[in-house]
Structure formats: structure tokens, C-alpha cells
Amino acid sequence: MPFIEVTLVEGRTPEMKARLIEKVTEATVEAIGAPIEAIRVCIREVPKENWGVAGKQKFVTKD
């Protein structure tokens, strides 16, 4: 049973997260032939102040 964990900076809408789960699931079926019923996707959201990019906290950067 594939278990895929996606870590993101918080702030995506529920619709965006639903689409991500759908697309990750589809890609997993295509890539390894796993049955769709066996695939699990977990999204973990991290507060911007807990995420660093290029040595800076995420909320300080422009991305």
C-alpha cells in the first residue's frame, strides 16, 4: 500500500489540496501500477514561520 506524504507551507485552499491528492494518486497509479484503492496521500501543512528557504524564514521571502 503506497503512502505518500506531501509537506507544504500552509495556506492552500481545501479545493487545491483535494486536487493535489487527486493528481498525486493518479500519478502513483500510472508510475507503479498500484491499485487506486490502496493509495494513501497525507498533506502536512507547516506554518510559514517554521519553513526556511535559502537560510531565511519563509514569511520573509517573496516566494
C-alpha positions as CSV (number, residue, x, y, z in Angstrom):
1,M,0.0,0.0,0.0
2,P,1.7,3.2,-1.1
3,F,1.7,6.0,1.4
4,I,2.7,9.4,0.0
5,E,3.3,12.3,2.4
6,V,3.3,15.9,1.0
7,T,4.7,18.7,3.1
8,L,3.6,22.2,2.2
9,V,3.7,25.7,3.6
10,E,0.2,26.4,5.0
11,G,-2.3,28.5,3.0
12,R,-3.7,26.3,0.2
13,T,-7.5,26.1,-0.1
14,P,-9.3,22.9,0.5
15,E,-10.0,22.7,-3.2
16,M,-6.3,23.0,-4.0
17,K,-5.5,20.2,-1.6
18,A,-8.2,18.0,-3.0
19,R,-6.8,18.4,-6.5
20,L,-3.3,17.7,-5.3
21,I,-4.5,14.5,-3.6
22,E,-6.2,13.5,-6.8
23,K,-3.2,14.2,-9.1
24,V,-0.7,12.5,-6.8
25,T,-2.9,9.5,-6.7
26,E,-3.3,9.4,-10.5
27,A,0.5,9.8,-10.9
28,T,1.1,6.9,-8.5
29,V,-1.3,4.6,-10.3
30,E,0.4,5.5,-13.6
31,A,4.0,5.2,-12.3
32,I,3.9,2.0,-10.3
33,G,0.6,0.4,-11.2
34,A,-0.7,0.4,-7.6
35,P,-4.5,-0.1,-7.3
36,I,-6.1,3.3,-6.6
37,E,-7.9,1.8,-3.5
38,A,-4.5,1.1,-2.0
39,I,-3.0,4.6,-2.3
40,R,-2.9,6.9,0.7
41,V,-2.0,10.6,0.5
42,C,-1.3,12.8,3.5
43,I,-0.8,16.5,3.4
44,R,1.1,18.1,6.2
45,E,1.0,21.9,6.5
46,V,3.8,23.8,8.0
47,P,3.4,27.4,9.3
48,K,5.4,29.9,7.2
49,E,7.5,30.9,10.2
50,N,8.6,27.2,10.6
51,W,9.7,26.9,7.0
52,G,13.1,28.1,5.7
53,V,14.3,28.8,2.2
54,A,17.9,29.8,1.4
55,G,18.6,30.5,5.1
56,K,15.5,32.7,5.6
57,Q,12.1,32.1,7.2
58,K,9.5,31.6,4.5
59,F,7.4,34.5,5.5
60,V,10.4,36.8,4.9
61,T,11.0,35.6,1.3
62,K,8.9,36.7,-1.6
63,D,8.0,33.1,-2.8
